[in-house]
Amino acid sequence: MGDSMLDETKAIKAKDIVDDPDAVYGLMRSHIMISDTSVNSTFSNLVDAIEIMVHAGWDVVNMTNNTSYMFVLMKNPNFKRKNR
């Protein structure tokens, strides 16, 4: 368990989630994007990262890929908009 923060302002690398699964509990946005690259199309870090996110209460909204890159849009169904 580390003090690392995932940068929600851009796509988060799946490996960063796998390397520090507890960091996902600090995510504050309603949606995040996870990215992964895979030469042989296994996307094993992405599969593990999705599993971690689902266990943390997030839902997969969409997936897209082009050759060796894949992106997954995740939604936090428990997100509550803060009044400003």
C-alpha positions in Angstrom: 0.0 0.0 0.0 1.6 3.2 -1.1 1.0 6.9 -1.1 0.8 7.1 -4.9 -1.9 9.0 -6.5 -3.3 8.1 -9.9 -3.7 11.0 -12.3 -7.4 11.2 -13.1 -6.9 14.0 -15.6 -5.7 11.6 -18.3 -5.9 7.9 -19.1 -4.5 5.9 -16.2 -2.1 3.1 -17.2 -3.5 -0.3 -16.3 -0.1 -1.3 -14.9 -0.2 1.6 -12.4 -3.5 0.2 -11.0 -2.1 -3.3 -10.8 1.0 -2.1 -9.1 -1.0 -0.2 -6.4 -4.6 -1.5 -6.3 -5.4 0.5 -3.1 -4.8 3.8 -5.0 -8.2 3.3 -6.8 -10.0 4.1 -3.6 -8.7 7.7 -3.8 -10.2 8.3 -7.2 -12.8 11.2 -7.0 -14.1 11.6 -10.6 -17.4 10.2 -11.9 -15.5 8.6 -14.9 -12.0 7.5 -15.6 -10.1 6.1 -18.6 -7.7 3.2 -18.3 -5.2 2.5 -21.0 -3.0 -0.5 -21.8 -0.7 -1.7 -24.5 0.0 -5.3 -25.5 2.2 -6.6 -28.2 0.6 -10.0 -28.3 -3.0 -8.8 -27.5 -3.2 -10.5 -24.1 -3.9 -7.2 -22.2 -3.3 -9.0 -18.9 -2.7 -5.8 -17.0 -5.9 -4.4 -18.3 -7.9 -7.5 -17.3 -6.4 -7.3 -13.8 -7.0 -3.5 -13.6 -10.7 -3.9 -14.6 -11.1 -6.6 -12.0 -9.6 -4.3 -9.3 -11.9 -1.5 -10.4 -15.0 -3.7 -10.4 -14.2 -4.9 -6.8 -13.8 -1.2 -5.9 -17.4 -0.6 -7.1 -16.7 0.8 -10.6 -18.5 -0.3 -13.8 -17.2 -0.7 -17.4 -18.9 1.7 -19.7 -17.0 1.2 -23.0 -13.9 -0.4 -24.5 -12.1 0.6 -27.6 -8.9 -0.5 -29.2 -6.6 0.0 -32.2 -4.0 -2.7 -32.8 -1.8 -2.7 -29.7 -3.6 -0.1 -27.6 -6.8 -0.5 -25.6 -8.8 2.0 -23.6 -11.6 1.3 -21.1 -14.0 3.9 -19.8 -15.1 3.2 -16.2 -17.9 4.9 -14.3 -18.3 5.2 -10.6 -22.0 4.5 -9.9 -21.6 5.8 -6.4 -20.4 9.3 -7.5 -22.3 12.1 -6.0 -22.0 15.6 -7.5 -20.9 18.1 -5.0 -22.8 21.3 -4.8 -20.6 24.3 -5.6 
